[in-house]
Amino acid sequence: MKLIMAVVQDKDSNRLSSALINAGVRATKLASTGGFLRAGNTTFMVGIENERVQEVLNIIQTNCKVRDQLVTPVSPMGGTADSYVPFPVEVPVGGAAVFVMPVERFEHF
C-alpha cells in the first residue's frame, strides 16, 4: 500500500475530486496555502494499493494542468519602497506536486 499526497491548485481541485470519485478512489482533501504565491491549494491524501498507484498518478496528471498567471511581486525587503514599481510577471502555476510514500500499516476503525 502507498500514500499519495498531491498538492494541487484550487482551480483543479473539483475536477480532480470528481475524477477520483469516478475511478472509485477515495481521498481526503485538506485546504492548504502555497508559499510563493500565497494562493489557496488543496492537498489530496490517497491511500491506495500498489497496483493502482500509476492509475491515480495518471488521473492527477490528466486533471491538474500548468497554466500561466500574472502576479505582482511583493516589494523588496530592505530597499526603499518609494522607488519600487511592481510590474506584473507571468509565472507558471498549477499542475501538481505529488509525493508517493510507502505505508507500513493501515487501520480503519
Phi and psi in degrees as GROMACS dihedral restraints (atoms count N, CA, C in turn):
[ dihedral_restraints ]
;  ai    aj    ak    al  type     phi  dphi    fc
    3     4     5     6     1  -128.0    20    10
    4     5     6     7     1   155.3    20    10
    6     7     8     9     1  -111.5    20    10
    7     8     9    10     1   120.5    20    10
    9    10    11    12     1  -104.8    20    10
   10    11    12    13     1   124.4    20    10
   12    13    14    15     1  -113.9    20    10
   13    14    15    16     1   122.4    20    10
   15    16    17    18     1  -124.7    20    10
   16    17    18    19     1   122.5    20    10
   18    19    20    21     1   -99.0    20    10
   19    20    21    22     1   116.9    20    10
   21    22    23    24     1  -126.5    20    10
   22    23    24    25     1   158.2    20    10
   24    25    26    27     1   -70.7    20    10
   25    26    27    28     1   145.6    20    10
   27    28    29    30     1   -53.8    20    10
   28    29    30    31     1   -33.3    20    10
   30    31    32    33     1   -61.5    20    10
   31    32    33    34     1   -26.8    20    10
   33    34    35    36     1   -96.1    20    10
   34    35    36    37     1    -7.8    20    10
   36    37    38    39     1   -61.7    20    10
   37    38    39    40     1   -50.7    20    10
   39    40    41    42     1   -65.4    20    10
   40    41    42    43     1   -40.5    20    10
   42    43    44    45     1   -63.5    20    10
   43    44    45    46     1   -43.3    20    10
   45    46    47    48     1   -66.4    20    10
   46    47    48    49     1   -42.8    20    10
   48    49    50    51     1   -58.8    20    10
   49    50    51    52     1   -44.9    20    10
   51    52    53    54     1   -63.5    20    10
   52    53    54    55     1   -41.7    20    10
   54    55    56    57     1   -65.5    20    10
   55    56    57    58     1   -39.4    20    10
   57    58    59    60     1   -65.3    20    10
   58    59    60    61     1   -43.0    20    10
   60    61    62    63     1   -61.7    20    10
   61    62    63    64     1   -44.6    20    10
   63    64    65    66     1   -61.6    20    10
   64    65    66    67     1   -29.2    20    10
   66    67    68    69     1   -88.2    20    10
   67    68    69    70     1    -0.4    20    10
   69    70    71    72     1    75.1    20    10
   70    71    72    73     1    27.4    20    10
   72    73    74    75     1  -103.9    20    10
   73    74    75    76     1   123.8    20    10
   75    76    77    78     1   -88.7    20    10
   76    77    78    79     1   138.7    20    10
   78    79    80    81     1  -142.9    20    10
   79    80    81    82     1   153.5    20    10
   81    82    83    84     1  -107.2    20    10
   82    83    84    85     1   130.4    20    10
   84    85    86    87     1  -103.6    20    10
   85    86    87    88     1   133.8    20    10
   87    88    89    90     1  -125.5    20    10
   88    89    90    91     1   135.4    20    10
   90    91    92    93     1   -73.9    20    10
   91    92    93    94     1   136.6    20    10
   93    94    95    96     1  -144.8    20    10
   94    95    96    97     1   167.8    20    10
   96    97    98    99     1  -129.1    20    10
   97    98    99   100     1   133.0    20    10
   99   100   101   102     1   -76.7    20    10
  100   101   102   103     1   151.2    20    10
  102   103   104   105     1   -81.3    20    10
  103   104   105   106     1   -38.1    20    10
  105   106   107   108     1   -75.0    20    10
  106   107   108   109     1   -55.2    20    10
  108   109   110   111     1   -92.6    20    10
  109   110   111   112     1    -6.0    20    10
  111   112   113   114     1    52.8    20    10
  112   113   114   115     1    37.7    20    10
  114   115   116   117     1  -104.9    20    10
  115   116   117   118     1   159.0    20    10
  117   118   119   120     1   -69.1    20    10
  118   119   120   121     1   136.7    20    10
  120   121   122   123     1  -127.4    20    10
  121   122   123   124     1   168.1    20    10
  123   124   125   126     1  -126.3    20    10
  124   125   126   127     1   131.9    20    10
  126   127   128   129     1  -105.4    20    10
  127   128   129   130     1   122.8    20    10
  129   130   131   132     1   -99.0    20    10
  130   131   132   133     1   132.5    20    10
  132   133   134   135     1  -113.1    20    10
  133   134   135   136     1   121.9    20    10
  135   136   137   138     1  -126.9    20    10
  136   137   138   139     1   118.0    20    10
  138   139   140   141     1   -92.5    20    10
  139   140   141   142     1   123.4    20    10
  141   142   143   144     1  -145.0    20    10
  142   143   144   145     1   151.0    20    10
  144   145   146   147     1   -66.4    20    10
  145   146   147   148     1   149.8    20    10
  147   148   149   150     1   -53.0    20    10
  148   149   150   151     1   -40.6    20    10
  150   151   152   153     1   -72.5    20    10
  151   152   153   154     1   -10.7    20    10
  153   154   155   156     1  -105.6    20    10
  154   155   156   157     1     2.5    20    10
  156   157   158   159     1   -59.3    20    10
  157   158   159   160     1   -48.0    20    10
  159   160   161   162     1   -63.7    20    10
  160   161   162   163     1   -35.8    20    10
  162   163   164   165     1   -60.0    20    10
  163   164   165   166     1   -46.2    20    10
  165   166   167   168     1   -65.9    20    10
  166   167   168   169     1   -41.3    20    10
  168   169   170   171     1   -61.5    20    10
  169   170   171   172     1   -39.7    20    10
  171   172   173   174     1   -64.2    20    10
  172   173   174   175     1   -39.7    20    10
  174   175   176   177     1   -63.0    20    10
  175   176   177   178     1   -44.0    20    10
  177   178   179   180     1   -62.6    20    10
  178   179   180   181     1   -46.6    20    10
  180   181   182   183     1   -63.4    20    10
  181   182   183   184     1   -37.3    20    10
  183   184   185   186     1   -69.0    20    10
  184   185   186   187     1   -33.2    20    10
  186   187   188   189     1  -103.3    20    10
  187   188   189   190     1    -5.6    20    10
  189   190   191   192     1  -122.3    20    10
  190   191   192   193     1   100.6    20    10
  192   193   194   195     1  -104.2    20    10
  193   194   195   196     1   146.3    20    10
  195   196   197   198     1   -79.3    20    10
  196   197   198   199     1   136.7    20    10
  198   199   200   201     1  -138.4    20    10
  199   200   201   202     1   158.8    20    10
  201   202   203   204     1   -91.2    20    10
  202   203   204   205     1   141.7    20    10
  204   205   206   207     1  -139.6    20    10
  205   206   207   208     1   139.8    20    10
  207   208   209   210     1   -82.5    20    10
  208   209   210   211     1   128.9    20    10
  210   211   212   213     1  -129.8    20    10
  211   212   213   214     1   150.1    20    10
  213   214   215   216     1  -100.8    20    10
  214   215   216   217     1   118.4    20    10
  216   217   218   219     1   -64.5    20    10
  217   218   219   220     1   150.4    20    10
  219   220   221   222     1   -75.2    20    10
  220   221   222   223     1   157.4    20    10
  222   223   224   225     1   -66.5    20    10
  223   224   225   226     1   147.0    20    10
  225   226   227   228     1   -67.1    20    10
  226   227   228   229     1   145.5    20    10
  228   229   230   231     1   -78.6    20    10
  229   230   231   232     1   139.6    20    10
  231   232   233   234     1    87.1    20    10
  232   233   234   235     1   -15.9    20    10
  234   235   236   237     1   -97.5    20    10
  235   236   237   238     1   175.0    20    10
  237   238   239   240     1   -85.2    20    10
  238   239   240   241     1   130.0    20    10
  240   241   242   243     1   -75.1    20    10
  241   242   243   244     1   -15.4    20    10
  243   244   245   246     1   -63.5    20    10
  244   245   246   247     1   -38.0    20    10
  246   247   248   249     1   -92.8    20    10
  247   248   249   250     1    -0.5    20    10
  249   250   251   252     1   -92.3    20    10
  250   251   252   253     1   119.0    20    10
  252   253   254   255     1  -115.4    20    10
  253   254   255   256     1   106.9    20    10
  255   256   257   258     1   -75.1    20    10
  256   257   258   259     1   128.2    20    10
  258   259   260   261     1  -108.7    20    10
  259   260   261   262     1   137.5    20    10
  261   262   263   264     1   -59.3    20    10
  262   263   264   265     1   142.2    20    10
  264   265   266   267     1  -123.3    20    10
  265   266   267   268     1   137.2    20    10
  267   268   269   270     1   -87.9    20    10
  268   269   270   271     1   123.6    20    10
  270   271   272   273     1  -128.6    20    10
  271   272   273   274     1   149.4    20    10
  273   274   275   276     1   -76.4    20    10
  274   275   276   277     1   133.7    20    10
  276   277   278   279     1  -132.4    20    10
  277   278   279   280     1   168.2    20    10
  279   280   281   282     1    91.6    20    10
  280   281   282   283     1  -155.1    20    10
  282   283   284   285     1    74.3    20    10
  283   284   285   286     1  -153.8    20    10
  285   286   287   288     1  -150.9    20    10
  286   287   288   289     1   141.0    20    10
  288   289   290   291     1  -101.9    20    10
  289   290   291   292     1   116.5    20    10
  291   292   293   294     1  -119.7    20    10
  292   293   294   295     1   132.9    20    10
  294   295   296   297     1  -120.1    20    10
  295   296   297   298     1   131.6    20    10
  297   298   299   300     1  -117.0    20    10
  298   299   300   301     1   120.3    20    10
  300   301   302   303     1  -126.1    20    10
  301   302   303   304     1   145.4    20    10
  303   304   305   306     1   -71.0    20    10
  304   305   306   307     1   146.8    20    10
  306   307   308   309     1  -111.3    20    10
  307   308   309   310     1   119.0    20    10
  309   310   311   312     1   -73.9    20    10
  310   311   312   313     1   -38.1    20    10
  312   313   314   315     1  -153.9    20    10
  313   314   315   316     1   142.1    20    10
  315   316   317   318     1  -131.6    20    10
  316   317   318   319     1   130.7    20    10
  318   319   320   321     1  -127.4    20    10
  319   320   321   322     1   139.8    20    10
  321   322   323   324     1  -128.5    20    10
  322   323   324   325     1   116.9    20    10
